[in-house]
Amino acid sequence: MPKIELKNVYKIFGEDPQSVLPLVQNGATKEEILEETKHTVGLDNVSISVEEGETFV
């Protein structure tokens, strides 16, 4: 069992990130989202598991 686990993490920068999330989840590119909404996608559906004793940099 992982000591730390993140699943399906999104980070969107802008005035209303919640309104942009469906576009990201439906496959719009970072460039399309920036052009259409002036929001920037930082993380797109990121998942990671860290086991005890592992170090990630």
PDBQT receptor file of N, H, CA, C and O in Angstrom, charges set to zero:
ATOM      1  N   MET A   1       0.845  -1.189   0.000  1.00  0.00    +0.000 N 
ATOM      2  CA  MET A   1       0.000   0.000   0.000  1.00  0.00    +0.000 C 
ATOM      3  C   MET A   1       0.888   1.250   0.000  1.00  0.00    +0.000 C 
ATOM      4  O   MET A   1       1.814   1.344   0.806  1.00  0.00    +0.000 OA
ATOM      5  N   PRO A   2       0.621   2.204  -0.887  1.00  0.00    +0.000 N 
ATOM      6  CA  PRO A   2       1.424   3.430  -0.972  1.00  0.00    +0.000 C 
ATOM      7  C   PRO A   2       1.280   4.292   0.285  1.00  0.00    +0.000 C 
ATOM      8  O   PRO A   2       0.225   4.329   0.918  1.00  0.00    +0.000 OA
ATOM      9  N   LYS A   3       2.361   4.979   0.624  1.00  0.00    +0.000 N 
ATOM     10  H   LYS A   3       3.218   4.949   0.109  1.00  0.00    +0.000 HD
ATOM     11  CA  LYS A   3       2.317   5.945   1.729  1.00  0.00    +0.000 C 
ATOM     12  C   LYS A   3       1.647   7.240   1.280  1.00  0.00    +0.000 C 
ATOM     13  O   LYS A   3       0.946   7.893   2.054  1.00  0.00    +0.000 OA
ATOM     14  N   ILE A   4       1.873   7.597   0.028  1.00  0.00    +0.000 N 
ATOM     15  H   ILE A   4       2.442   7.067  -0.600  1.00  0.00    +0.000 HD
ATOM     16  CA  ILE A   4       1.246   8.786  -0.561  1.00  0.00    +0.000 C 
ATOM     17  C   ILE A   4       0.689   8.383  -1.913  1.00  0.00    +0.000 C 
ATOM     18  O   ILE A   4       1.374   7.757  -2.721  1.00  0.00    +0.000 OA
ATOM     19  N   GLU A   5      -0.563   8.750  -2.149  1.00  0.00    +0.000 N 
ATOM     20  H   GLU A   5      -1.120   9.259  -1.493  1.00  0.00    +0.000 HD
ATOM     21  CA  GLU A   5      -1.164   8.436  -3.443  1.00  0.00    +0.000 C 
ATOM     22  C   GLU A   5      -2.058   9.591  -3.881  1.00  0.00    +0.000 C 
ATOM     23  O   GLU A   5      -2.934  10.037  -3.140  1.00  0.00    +0.000 OA
ATOM     24  N   LEU A   6      -1.819  10.061  -5.092  1.00  0.00    +0.000 N 
ATOM     25  H   LEU A   6      -1.107   9.699  -5.694  1.00  0.00    +0.000 HD
ATOM     26  CA  LEU A   6      -2.654  11.085  -5.708  1.00  0.00    +0.000 C 
ATOM     27  C   LEU A   6      -3.238  10.493  -6.973  1.00  0.00    +0.000 C 
ATOM     28  O   LEU A   6      -2.529   9.860  -7.755  1.00  0.00    +0.000 OA
ATOM     29  N   LYS A   7      -4.533  10.696  -7.176  1.00  0.00    +0.000 N 
ATOM     30  H   LYS A   7      -5.109  11.210  -6.540  1.00  0.00    +0.000 HD
ATOM     31  CA  LYS A   7      -5.185  10.164  -8.372  1.00  0.00    +0.000 C 
ATOM     32  C   LYS A   7      -5.976  11.257  -9.068  1.00  0.00    +0.000 C 
ATOM     33  O   LYS A   7      -6.732  12.000  -8.443  1.00  0.00    +0.000 OA
ATOM     34  N   ASN A   8      -5.784  11.335 -10.374  1.00  0.00    +0.000 N 
ATOM     35  H   ASN A   8      -5.170  10.731 -10.882  1.00  0.00    +0.000 HD
ATOM     36  CA  ASN A   8      -6.578  12.227 -11.224  1.00  0.00    +0.000 C 
ATOM     37  C   ASN A   8      -6.557  13.679 -10.743  1.00  0.00    +0.000 C 
ATOM     38  O   ASN A   8      -7.608  14.279 -10.518  1.00  0.00    +0.000 OA
ATOM     39  N   VAL A   9      -5.369  14.231 -10.591  1.00  0.00    +0.000 N 
ATOM     40  H   VAL A   9      -4.515  13.743 -10.774  1.00  0.00    +0.000 HD
ATOM     41  CA  VAL A   9      -5.206  15.598 -10.104  1.00  0.00    +0.000 C 
ATOM     42  C   VAL A   9      -5.134  16.563 -11.288  1.00  0.00    +0.000 C 
ATOM     43  O   VAL A   9      -4.414  16.336 -12.259  1.00  0.00    +0.000 OA
ATOM     44  N   TYR A  10      -5.900  17.641 -11.174  1.00  0.00    +0.000 N 
ATOM     45  H   TYR A  10      -6.486  17.825 -10.385  1.00  0.00    +0.000 HD
ATOM     46  CA  TYR A  10      -5.895  18.709 -12.172  1.00  0.00    +0.000 C 
ATOM     47  C   TYR A  10      -5.541  20.011 -11.465  1.00  0.00    +0.000 C 
ATOM     48  O   TYR A  10      -5.948  20.226 -10.323  1.00  0.00    +0.000 OA
ATOM     49  N   LYS A  11      -4.786  20.883 -12.135  1.00  0.00    +0.000 N 
ATOM     50  H   LYS A  11      -4.456  20.709 -13.063  1.00  0.00    +0.000 HD
ATOM     51  CA  LYS A  11      -4.532  22.233 -11.644  1.00  0.00    +0.000 C 
ATOM     52  C   LYS A  11      -4.654  23.171 -12.830  1.00  0.00    +0.000 C 
ATOM     53  O   LYS A  11      -3.904  23.077 -13.802  1.00  0.00    +0.000 OA
ATOM     54  N   ILE A  12      -5.612  24.073 -12.729  1.00  0.00    +0.000 N 
ATOM     55  H   ILE A  12      -6.221  24.149 -11.939  1.00  0.00    +0.000 HD
ATOM     56  CA  ILE A  12      -5.888  25.027 -13.799  1.00  0.00    +0.000 C 
ATOM     57  C   ILE A  12      -5.784  26.427 -13.204  1.00  0.00    +0.000 C 
ATOM     58  O   ILE A  12      -6.407  26.722 -12.184  1.00  0.00    +0.000 OA
ATOM     59  N   PHE A  13      -5.001  27.283 -13.841  1.00  0.00    +0.000 N 
ATOM     60  H   PHE A  13      -4.495  27.043 -14.669  1.00  0.00    +0.000 HD
ATOM     61  CA  PHE A  13      -4.801  28.646 -13.375  1.00  0.00    +0.000 C 
ATOM     62  C   PHE A  13      -5.661  29.597 -14.190  1.00  0.00    +0.000 C 
ATOM     63  O   PHE A  13      -5.696  29.526 -15.418  1.00  0.00    +0.000 OA
ATOM     64  N   GLY A  14      -6.358  30.492 -13.488  1.00  0.00    +0.000 N 
ATOM     65  H   GLY A  14      -6.330  30.550 -12.490  1.00  0.00    +0.000 HD
ATOM     66  CA  GLY A  14      -7.195  31.483 -14.140  1.00  0.00    +0.000 C 
ATOM     67  C   GLY A  14      -8.305  31.917 -13.209  1.00  0.00    +0.000 C 
ATOM     68  O   GLY A  14      -8.359  31.493 -12.054  1.00  0.00    +0.000 OA
ATOM     69  N   GLU A  15      -9.193  32.763 -13.710  1.00  0.00    +0.000 N 
ATOM     70  H   GLU A  15      -9.149  33.108 -14.648  1.00  0.00    +0.000 HD
ATOM     71  CA  GLU A  15     -10.255  33.331 -12.884  1.00  0.00    +0.000 C 
ATOM     72  C   GLU A  15     -11.328  32.328 -12.479  1.00  0.00    +0.000 C 
ATOM     73  O   GLU A  15     -11.888  32.443 -11.389  1.00  0.00    +0.000 OA
ATOM     74  N   ASP A  16     -11.626  31.351 -13.324  1.00  0.00    +0.000 N 
ATOM     75  H   ASP A  16     -11.170  31.257 -14.210  1.00  0.00    +0.000 HD
ATOM     76  CA  ASP A  16     -12.705  30.397 -13.038  1.00  0.00    +0.000 C 
ATOM     77  C   ASP A  16     -12.306  28.988 -13.483  1.00  0.00    +0.000 C 
ATOM     78  O   ASP A  16     -12.847  28.477 -14.463  1.00  0.00    +0.000 OA
ATOM     79  N   PRO A  17     -11.363  28.353 -12.770  1.00  0.00    +0.000 N 
ATOM     80  CA  PRO A  17     -10.854  27.049 -13.204  1.00  0.00    +0.000 C 
ATOM     81  C   PRO A  17     -11.926  25.961 -13.300  1.00  0.00    +0.000 C 
ATOM     82  O   PRO A  17     -11.834  25.080 -14.155  1.00  0.00    +0.000 OA
ATOM     83  N   GLN A  18     -12.926  26.011 -12.445  1.00  0.00    +0.000 N 
ATOM     84  H   GLN A  18     -13.001  26.727 -11.750  1.00  0.00    +0.000 HD
ATOM     85  CA  GLN A  18     -13.981  24.984 -12.481  1.00  0.00    +0.000 C 
ATOM     86  C   GLN A  18     -14.717  24.977 -13.814  1.00  0.00    +0.000 C 
ATOM     87  O   GLN A  18     -15.140  23.922 -14.285  1.00  0.00    +0.000 OA
ATOM     88  N   SER A  19     -14.870  26.137 -14.418  1.00  0.00    +0.000 N 
ATOM     89  H   SER A  19     -14.526  26.995 -14.036  1.00  0.00    +0.000 HD
ATOM     90  CA  SER A  19     -15.589  26.202 -15.695  1.00  0.00    +0.000 C 
ATOM     91  C   SER A  19     -14.772  25.599 -16.835  1.00  0.00    +0.000 C 
ATOM     92  O   SER A  19     -15.330  25.204 -17.858  1.00  0.00    +0.000 OA
ATOM     93  N   VAL A  20     -13.455  25.527 -16.663  1.00  0.00    +0.000 N 
ATOM     94  H   VAL A  20     -13.001  25.848 -15.832  1.00  0.00    +0.000 HD
ATOM     95  CA  VAL A  20     -12.563  25.032 -17.707  1.00  0.00    +0.000 C 
ATOM     96  C   VAL A  20     -12.329  23.526 -17.584  1.00  0.00    +0.000 C 
ATOM     97  O   VAL A  20     -11.981  22.873 -18.567  1.00  0.00    +0.000 OA
ATOM     98  N   LEU A  21     -12.517  22.977 -16.398  1.00  0.00    +0.000 N 
ATOM     99  H   LEU A  21     -12.800  23.508 -15.599  1.00  0.00    +0.000 HD
ATOM    100  CA  LEU A  21     -12.244  21.557 -16.157  1.00  0.00    +0.000 C 
ATOM    101  C   LEU A  21     -12.913  20.626 -17.165  1.00  0.00    +0.000 C 
ATOM    102  O   LEU A  21     -12.252  19.701 -17.637  1.00  0.00    +0.000 OA
ATOM    103  N   PRO A  22     -14.184  20.814 -17.525  1.00  0.00    +0.000 N 
ATOM    104  CA  PRO A  22     -14.788  19.920 -18.528  1.00  0.00    +0.000 C 
ATOM    105  C   PRO A  22     -14.070  19.946 -19.878  1.00  0.00    +0.000 C 
ATOM    106  O   PRO A  22     -13.984  18.917 -20.547  1.00  0.00    +0.000 OA
ATOM    107  N   LEU A  23     -13.560  21.099 -20.283  1.00  0.00    +0.000 N 
ATOM    108  H   LEU A  23     -13.630  21.936 -19.739  1.00  0.00    +0.000 HD
ATOM    109  CA  LEU A  23     -12.805  21.175 -21.540  1.00  0.00    +0.000 C 
ATOM    110  C   LEU A  23     -11.553  20.307 -21.468  1.00  0.00    +0.000 C 
ATOM    111  O   LEU A  23     -11.239  19.577 -22.409  1.00  0.00    +0.000 OA
ATOM    112  N   VAL A  24     -10.843  20.391 -20.349  1.00  0.00    +0.000 N 
ATOM    113  H   VAL A  24     -11.098  20.984 -19.585  1.00  0.00    +0.000 HD
ATOM    114  CA  VAL A  24      -9.628  19.594 -20.158  1.00  0.00    +0.000 C 
ATOM    115  C   VAL A  24      -9.978  18.110 -20.171  1.00  0.00    +0.000 C 
ATOM    116  O   VAL A  24      -9.323  17.314 -20.844  1.00  0.00    +0.000 OA
ATOM    117  N   GLN A  25     -11.007  17.750 -19.428  1.00  0.00    +0.000 N 
ATOM    118  H   GLN A  25     -11.539  18.397 -18.881  1.00  0.00    +0.000 HD
ATOM    119  CA  GLN A  25     -11.399  16.341 -19.326  1.00  0.00    +0.000 C 
ATOM    120  C   GLN A  25     -11.900  15.778 -20.650  1.00  0.00    +0.000 C 
ATOM    121  O   GLN A  25     -11.863  14.566 -20.861  1.00  0.00    +0.000 OA
ATOM    122  N   ASN A  26     -12.364  16.639 -21.537  1.00  0.00    +0.000 N 
ATOM    123  H   ASN A  26     -12.394  17.624 -21.366  1.00  0.00    +0.000 HD
ATOM    124  CA  ASN A  26     -12.851  16.182 -22.841  1.00  0.00    +0.000 C 
ATOM    125  C   ASN A  26     -11.785  16.257 -23.934  1.00  0.00    +0.000 C 
ATOM    126  O   ASN A  26     -12.086  16.066 -25.112  1.00  0.00    +0.000 OA
ATOM    127  N   GLY A  27     -10.533  16.536 -23.541  1.00  0.00    +0.000 N 
ATOM    128  H   GLY A  27     -10.288  16.691 -22.584  1.00  0.00    +0.000 HD
ATOM    129  CA  GLY A  27      -9.440  16.414 -24.492  1.00  0.00    +0.000 C 
ATOM    130  C   GLY A  27      -8.954  17.671 -25.175  1.00  0.00    +0.000 C 
ATOM    131  O   GLY A  27      -8.129  17.592 -26.085  1.00  0.00    +0.000 OA
ATOM    132  N   ALA A  28      -9.443  18.835 -24.763  1.00  0.00    +0.000 N 
ATOM    133  H   ALA A  28     -10.114  18.899 -24.023  1.00  0.00    +0.000 HD
ATOM    134  CA  ALA A  28      -8.932  20.072 -25.364  1.00  0.00    +0.000 C 
ATOM    135  C   ALA A  28      -7.452  20.225 -25.026  1.00  0.00    +0.000 C 
ATOM    136  O   ALA A  28      -7.025  19.849 -23.934  1.00  0.00    +0.000 OA
ATOM    137  N   THR A  29      -6.677  20.765 -25.940  1.00  0.00    +0.000 N 
ATOM    138  H   THR A  29      -7.024  21.070 -26.827  1.00  0.00    +0.000 HD
ATOM    139  CA  THR A  29      -5.248  20.949 -25.693  1.00  0.00    +0.000 C 
ATOM    140  C   THR A  29      -5.017  22.174 -24.811  1.00  0.00    +0.000 C 
ATOM    141  O   THR A  29      -5.896  23.022 -24.663  1.00  0.00    +0.000 OA
ATOM    142  N   LYS A  30      -3.825  22.251 -24.229  1.00  0.00    +0.000 N 
ATOM    143  H   LYS A  30      -3.110  21.561 -24.349  1.00  0.00    +0.000 HD
ATOM    144  CA  LYS A  30      -3.460  23.412 -23.417  1.00  0.00    +0.000 C 
ATOM    145  C   LYS A  30      -3.551  24.691 -24.237  1.00  0.00    +0.000 C 
ATOM    146  O   LYS A  30      -4.009  25.726 -23.752  1.00  0.00    +0.000 OA
ATOM    147  N   GLU A  31      -3.108  24.603 -25.484  1.00  0.00    +0.000 N 
ATOM    148  H   GLU A  31      -2.736  23.762 -25.878  1.00  0.00    +0.000 HD
ATOM    149  CA  GLU A  31      -3.125  25.775 -26.359  1.00  0.00    +0.000 C 
ATOM    150  C   GLU A  31      -4.556  26.229 -26.644  1.00  0.00    +0.000 C 
ATOM    151  O   GLU A  31      -4.848  27.424 -26.608  1.00  0.00    +0.000 OA
ATOM    152  N   GLU A  32      -5.446  25.277 -26.928  1.00  0.00    +0.000 N 
ATOM    153  H   GLU A  32      -5.208  24.306 -26.958  1.00  0.00    +0.000 HD
ATOM    154  CA  GLU A  32      -6.855  25.614 -27.186  1.00  0.00    +0.000 C 
ATOM    155  C   GLU A  32      -7.480  26.266 -25.965  1.00  0.00    +0.000 C 
ATOM    156  O   GLU A  32      -8.196  27.260 -26.084  1.00  0.00    +0.000 OA
ATOM    157  N   ILE A  33      -7.211  25.712 -24.799  1.00  0.00    +0.000 N 
ATOM    158  H   ILE A  33      -6.630  24.904 -24.702  1.00  0.00    +0.000 HD
ATOM    159  CA  ILE A  33      -7.796  26.248 -23.572  1.00  0.00    +0.000 C 
ATOM    160  C   ILE A  33      -7.286  27.658 -23.302  1.00  0.00    +0.000 C 
ATOM    161  O   ILE A  33      -8.065  28.540 -22.942  1.00  0.00    +0.000 OA
ATOM    162  N   LEU A  34      -5.995  27.877 -23.472  1.00  0.00    +0.000 N 
ATOM    163  H   LEU A  34      -5.362  27.161 -23.765  1.00  0.00    +0.000 HD
ATOM    164  CA  LEU A  34      -5.437  29.213 -23.261  1.00  0.00    +0.000 C 
ATOM    165  C   LEU A  34      -6.054  30.215 -24.226  1.00  0.00    +0.000 C 
ATOM    166  O   LEU A  34      -6.441  31.312 -23.823  1.00  0.00    +0.000 OA
ATOM    167  N   GLU A  35      -6.146  29.844 -25.498  1.00  0.00    +0.000 N 
ATOM    168  H   GLU A  35      -5.831  28.953 -25.826  1.00  0.00    +0.000 HD
ATOM    169  CA  GLU A  35      -6.693  30.746 -26.511  1.00  0.00    +0.000 C 
ATOM    170  C   GLU A  35      -8.170  31.052 -26.268  1.00  0.00    +0.000 C 
ATOM    171  O   GLU A  35      -8.598  32.199 -26.398  1.00  0.00    +0.000 OA
ATOM    172  N   GLU A  36      -8.951  30.024 -25.915  1.00  0.00    +0.000 N 
ATOM    173  H   GLU A  36      -8.604  29.092 -25.810  1.00  0.00    +0.000 HD
ATOM    174  CA  GLU A  36     -10.404  30.190 -25.776  1.00  0.00    +0.000 C 
ATOM    175  C   GLU A  36     -10.826  30.774 -24.433  1.00  0.00    +0.000 C 
ATOM    176  O   GLU A  36     -11.825  31.489 -24.361  1.00  0.00    +0.000 OA
ATOM    177  N   THR A  37     -10.072  30.480 -23.356  1.00  0.00    +0.000 N 
ATOM    178  H   THR A  37      -9.260  29.899 -23.414  1.00  0.00    +0.000 HD
ATOM    179  CA  THR A  37     -10.546  30.833 -22.013  1.00  0.00    +0.000 C 
ATOM    180  C   THR A  37      -9.588  31.701 -21.209  1.00  0.00    +0.000 C 
ATOM    181  O   THR A  37      -9.953  32.204 -20.146  1.00  0.00    +0.000 OA
ATOM    182  N   LYS A  38      -8.355  31.883 -21.707  1.00  0.00    +0.000 N 
ATOM    183  H   LYS A  38      -8.058  31.474 -22.570  1.00  0.00    +0.000 HD
ATOM    184  CA  LYS A  38      -7.311  32.623 -20.980  1.00  0.00    +0.000 C 
ATOM    185  C   LYS A  38      -6.923  31.933 -19.669  1.00  0.00    +0.000 C 
ATOM    186  O   LYS A  38      -6.437  32.586 -18.744  1.00  0.00    +0.000 OA
ATOM    187  N   HIS A  39      -7.132  30.632 -19.588  1.00  0.00    +0.000 N 
ATOM    188  H   HIS A  39      -7.526  30.102 -20.339  1.00  0.00    +0.000 HD
ATOM    189  CA  HIS A  39      -6.702  29.817 -18.451  1.00  0.00    +0.000 C 
ATOM    190  C   HIS A  39      -5.503  28.967 -18.875  1.00  0.00    +0.000 C 
ATOM    191  O   HIS A  39      -5.346  28.642 -20.052  1.00  0.00    +0.000 OA
ATOM    192  N   THR A  40      -4.666  28.612 -17.907  1.00  0.00    +0.000 N 
ATOM    193  H   THR A  40      -4.794  28.876 -16.951  1.00  0.00    +0.000 HD
ATOM    194  CA  THR A  40      -3.488  27.790 -18.162  1.00  0.00    +0.000 C 
ATOM    195  C   THR A  40      -3.622  26.469 -17.416  1.00  0.00    +0.000 C 
ATOM    196  O   THR A  40      -3.923  26.451 -16.222  1.00  0.00    +0.000 OA
ATOM    197  N   VAL A  41      -3.399  25.371 -18.120  1.00  0.00    +0.000 N 
ATOM    198  H   VAL A  41      -3.154  25.386 -19.090  1.00  0.00    +0.000 HD
ATOM    199  CA  VAL A  41      -3.454  24.044 -17.504  1.00  0.00    +0.000 C 
ATOM    200  C   VAL A  41      -2.070  23.705 -16.967  1.00  0.00    +0.000 C 
ATOM    201  O   VAL A  41      -1.101  23.633 -17.723  1.00  0.00    +0.000 OA
ATOM    202  N   GLY A  42      -1.984  23.495 -15.640  1.00  0.00    +0.000 N 
ATOM    203  H   GLY A  42      -2.771  23.554 -15.026  1.00  0.00    +0.000 HD
ATOM    204  CA  GLY A  42      -0.719  23.128 -15.019  1.00  0.00    +0.000 C 
ATOM    205  C   GLY A  42      -0.569  21.627 -14.870  1.00  0.00    +0.000 C 
ATOM    206  O   GLY A  42       0.496  21.076 -15.147  1.00  0.00    +0.000 OA
ATOM    207  N   LEU A  43      -1.628  20.964 -14.433  1.00  0.00    +0.000 N 
ATOM    208  H   LEU A  43      -2.493  21.412 -14.208  1.00  0.00    +0.000 HD
ATOM    209  CA  LEU A  43      -1.651  19.508 -14.290  1.00  0.00    +0.000 C 
ATOM    210  C   LEU A  43      -2.897  18.976 -14.970  1.00  0.00    +0.000 C 
ATOM    211  O   LEU A  43      -3.985  19.535 -14.826  1.00  0.00    +0.000 OA
ATOM    212  N   ASP A  44      -2.729  17.897 -15.708  1.00  0.00    +0.000 N 
ATOM    213  H   ASP A  44      -1.846  17.443 -15.825  1.00  0.00    +0.000 HD
ATOM    214  CA  ASP A  44      -3.841  17.311 -16.460  1.00  0.00    +0.000 C 
ATOM    215  C   ASP A  44      -3.929  15.820 -16.153  1.00  0.00    +0.000 C 
ATOM    216  O   ASP A  44      -3.229  15.008 -16.759  1.00  0.00    +0.000 OA
ATOM    217  N   ASN A  45      -4.796  15.469 -15.206  1.00  0.00    +0.000 N 
ATOM    218  H   ASN A  45      -5.364  16.128 -14.714  1.00  0.00    +0.000 HD
ATOM    219  CA  ASN A  45      -5.081  14.071 -14.861  1.00  0.00    +0.000 C 
ATOM    220  C   ASN A  45      -3.820  13.329 -14.404  1.00  0.00    +0.000 C 
ATOM    221  O   ASN A  45      -3.501  12.254 -14.912  1.00  0.00    +0.000 OA
ATOM    222  N   VAL A  46      -3.115  13.916 -13.442  1.00  0.00    +0.000 N 
ATOM    223  H   VAL A  46      -3.374  14.789 -13.029  1.00  0.00    +0.000 HD
ATOM    224  CA  VAL A  46      -1.870  13.346 -12.929  1.00  0.00    +0.000 C 
ATOM    225  C   VAL A  46      -2.174  12.388 -11.784  1.00  0.00    +0.000 C 
ATOM    226  O   VAL A  46      -2.966  12.699 -10.894  1.00  0.00    +0.000 OA
ATOM    227  N   SER A  47      -1.538  11.221 -11.815  1.00  0.00    +0.000 N 
ATOM    228  H   SER A  47      -0.895  10.968 -12.538  1.00  0.00    +0.000 HD
ATOM    229  CA  SER A  47      -1.637  10.243 -10.736  1.00  0.00    +0.000 C 
ATOM    230  C   SER A  47      -0.232   9.788 -10.368  1.00  0.00    +0.000 C 
ATOM    231  O   SER A  47       0.622   9.618 -11.238  1.00  0.00    +0.000 OA
ATOM    232  N   ILE A  48       0.005   9.590  -9.058  1.00  0.00    +0.000 N 
ATOM    233  H   ILE A  48      -0.689   9.728  -8.351  1.00  0.00    +0.000 HD
ATOM    234  CA  ILE A  48       1.312   9.137  -8.583  1.00  0.00    +0.000 C 
ATOM    235  C   ILE A  48       1.126   8.368  -7.279  1.00  0.00    +0.000 C 
ATOM    236  O   ILE A  48       0.281   8.712  -6.452  1.00  0.00    +0.000 OA
ATOM    237  N   SER A  49       1.920   7.338  -7.115  1.00  0.00    +0.000 N 
ATOM    238  H   SER A  49       2.607   7.059  -7.786  1.00  0.00    +0.000 HD
ATOM    239  CA  SER A  49       1.957   6.564  -5.876  1.00  0.00    +0.000 C 
ATOM    240  C   SER A  49       3.396   6.527  -5.388  1.00  0.00    +0.000 C 
ATOM    241  O   SER A  49       4.317   6.259  -6.161  1.00  0.00    +0.000 OA
ATOM    242  N   VAL A  50       3.585   6.799  -4.097  1.00  0.00    +0.000 N 
ATOM    243  H   VAL A  50       2.838   7.017  -3.469  1.00  0.00    +0.000 HD
ATOM    244  CA  VAL A  50       4.914   6.775  -3.498  1.00  0.00    +0.000 C 
ATOM    245  C   VAL A  50       4.909   5.733  -2.385  1.00  0.00    +0.000 C 
ATOM    246  O   VAL A  50       4.151   5.836  -1.421  1.00  0.00    +0.000 OA
ATOM    247  N   GLU A  51       5.752   4.750  -2.534  1.00  0.00    +0.000 N 
ATOM    248  H   GLU A  51       6.368   4.666  -3.318  1.00  0.00    +0.000 HD
ATOM    249  CA  GLU A  51       5.871   3.689  -1.533  1.00  0.00    +0.000 C 
ATOM    250  C   GLU A  51       6.809   4.137  -0.410  1.00  0.00    +0.000 C 
ATOM    251  O   GLU A  51       7.618   5.047  -0.593  1.00  0.00    +0.000 OA
ATOM    252  N   GLU A  52       6.695   3.500   0.738  1.00  0.00    +0.000 N 
ATOM    253  H   GLU A  52       6.038   2.761   0.887  1.00  0.00    +0.000 HD
ATOM    254  CA  GLU A  52       7.571   3.809   1.861  1.00  0.00    +0.000 C 
ATOM    255  C   GLU A  52       9.032   3.630   1.443  1.00  0.00    +0.000 C 
ATOM    256  O   GLU A  52       9.399   2.625   0.834  1.00  0.00    +0.000 OA
ATOM    257  N   GLY A  53       9.849   4.612   1.777  1.00  0.00    +0.000 N 
ATOM    258  H   GLY A  53       9.552   5.429   2.272  1.00  0.00    +0.000 HD
ATOM    259  CA  GLY A  53      11.265   4.558   1.455  1.00  0.00    +0.000 C 
ATOM    260  C   GLY A  53      11.631   5.152   0.107  1.00  0.00    +0.000 C 
ATOM    261  O   GLY A  53      12.813   5.365  -0.163  1.00  0.00    +0.000 OA
ATOM    262  N   GLU A  54      10.659   5.425  -0.745  1.00  0.00    +0.000 N 
ATOM    263  H   GLU A  54       9.699   5.252  -0.527  1.00  0.00    +0.000 HD
ATOM    264  CA  GLU A  54      10.940   6.022  -2.054  1.00  0.00    +0.000 C 
ATOM    265  C   GLU A  54      11.110   7.530  -1.916  1.00  0.00    +0.000 C 
ATOM    266  O   GLU A  54      10.479   8.163  -1.070  1.00  0.00    +0.000 OA
ATOM    267  N   THR A  55      11.958   8.089  -2.746  1.00  0.00    +0.000 N 
ATOM    268  H   THR A  55      12.471   7.575  -3.434  1.00  0.00    +0.000 HD
ATOM    269  CA  THR A  55      12.165   9.527  -2.797  1.00  0.00    +0.000 C 
ATOM    270  C   THR A  55      11.945   9.997  -4.226  1.00  0.00    +0.000 C 
ATOM    271  O   THR A  55      12.487   9.422  -5.169  1.00  0.00    +0.000 OA
ATOM    272  N   PHE A  56      11.145  11.046  -4.380  1.00  0.00    +0.000 N 
ATOM    273  H   PHE A  56      10.704  11.514  -3.614  1.00  0.00    +0.000 HD
ATOM    274  CA  PHE A  56      10.899  11.630  -5.695  1.00  0.00    +0.000 C 
ATOM    275  C   PHE A  56      11.354  13.076  -5.674  1.00  0.00    +0.000 C 
ATOM    276  O   PHE A  56      11.088  13.810  -4.722  1.00  0.00    +0.000 OA
ATOM    277  N   VAL A  57      12.033  13.474  -6.720  1.00  0.00    +0.000 N 
ATOM    278  H   VAL A  57      12.249  12.878  -7.493  1.00  0.00    +0.000 HD
ATOM    279  CA  VAL A  57      12.523  14.855  -6.816  1.00  0.00    +0.000 C 
ATOM    280  C   VAL A  57      11.877  15.513  -8.014  1.00  0.00    +0.000 C 
ATOM    281  O   VAL A  57      12.141  16.682  -8.293  1.00  0.00    +0.000 OA
TER     282      VAL A  57
